[in-house]
Amino acid sequence: MKTYIFITLCLFGLCISSLEAQTTIEQQKEAIITEEREALKKEVEAINEKLDNAEIGAIEAQMQKESAAERRALNIENRIAILENQSALADRNEQTSDSDREVQEDNNSTFDELGNMFRIRINKKRKYDRRTYSDFVLAVGFNNVITTGESFNDTPFKIGGSRFAELGWAWRTRVFENSNWLRVKYGFSFQFNGLKPDDNQYFVSENGMTYLEEFPHELRKSKFRMDNLVFPLHFEFGPSKKTETENYVRYSTRKQLKVGIGGYAGFNIGNRQKLKYSDENGRQKDKFKGSYNTSNLVYGLSGYVGWNWAALYVKYDLNPIFRNNEVTQRNISVGLRWDID
């Protein structure tokens, strides 16, 4: 009985020692992580200070932060591996029964730089030369019509009330190997071209033609909208800033002048007309969908001149708005465009 009690006490003591040792190792791991994060925090603060003093650009600052985060992540991985190897060696030499202790190696682990800045894979290698970038495209402005044989001053549409919008995604690829002065920009966009007829008029389709006609009641609102899916292609010119190190080369067009010349082609995907008026039954609101004999294929010329993300934007449809009409009318838009990367 005494022997059984003695063995039990020994085993209990070994378990307590093992738990204490495990707790000590976990504390050391936490200390390593805390130390490396604090060091990374100081490095990031120093990089931000250089950025604020205009010693480096935004892209260079971001790359330095990523490099520092990757280095600190590797430090954590290596130091913890050394700690676990030393613990395993000591346990093996002491011939303990703790056979569950192993060195954990995770080549796909991630490290969160200061908890919210960014996550990177330790094994992920930065591409040396990145030639293609992508941008979100947003454009808004005024829309109207150019009619063959008529002055623009005689347009039957409200100049300030007729508007357009464009939403899309574009890719920008450098043409030359060692120069970024010429880029090809391509992608897809949804265009929404709106027209507001003047003089209490609205669109009527009859006998394969579409024309404006006076509405029998007083209109509070008359709006016609054409929705298109197009695929723009532009040649973009302009200077850029080059950043080159042993590990990567980058070209940045931020805070630079840019000029884009090109066009687009696509399809008309829908037309809508909205009318608001009052009659003997009170206020009315009508919405109509239909082809209105608009051109199914949409194509035209476009261009922009800008600085940084914003640009003055012009687009002009070469296709007529309405098929079979005696007078040819083409859509034109002028506004602002933002290419946000």
Secondary structure by P-SEA (a helix, b strand, c coil): caaaaaaaaaaaaaaaaaaaaaaaaaaaaaaaaaaaaaaaaaaaaaaaaaaaaccccaaaaaaaaaaaaaaaaaaaaaaaaaaaaaaaaaaaaacccccccccccccccccccccccccccccccccccccbbbbbbbbbbbbbbbbcccccccccccccccbbbbbbbbbbbbcccccccbbbbbbbbbbbbbbbbccbbbbbbcccbbbbbbbcccccbbbbbbbbbbbbbbbbbbbbbbbbcccbbbbbcccbbbbbbbcccccccbbbbbbbbcccccbbbbbbbccccccccccccccccccccccbbbbbbcccccccccbbbbbbbbbbbbbcc
